[in-house]
């Protein structure tokens, strides 16, 4: 008696949604996807793959389902990464399931402030005979950085 490949892999979650800091290094473990298939032997062996939209940014271990960063992430460039992960069994014909993965990035304070001008000049009038002498805490100039 041999097993017929009549079951599709079933993921353990309907949606994979995770939030990570944009400063994580390449190789950081983002999450682990998991699917099972009740078929026996090769028909029940599950492997994983990413859709092509995520292959430059993330790496998915085809045997363990571990999803890792492949490159530095940047919130300012892309605050949310959405893609599909595929689970397939080893049967003939191959049976597959897909799930959406959402990776939300938390913005880090990684941008240097930028001043409106590169040089700021302000004259402070000083007349020792005047009642308008500069005092400690007196506002002289307003500088804006973004």
PyMOL commands that set and color helices and strands:
alter all, ss='L'
color gray80, all
select helices_A, chain A and resi 41-44+52-54
alter helices_A, ss='H'
color red, helices_A
select strands_A, chain A and resi 10-11+16-21+29-32+35-36+46-50+58-60+66-69+80-89+96-106
alter strands_A, ss='S'
color yellow, strands_A
deselect
rebuild
show_as cartoon
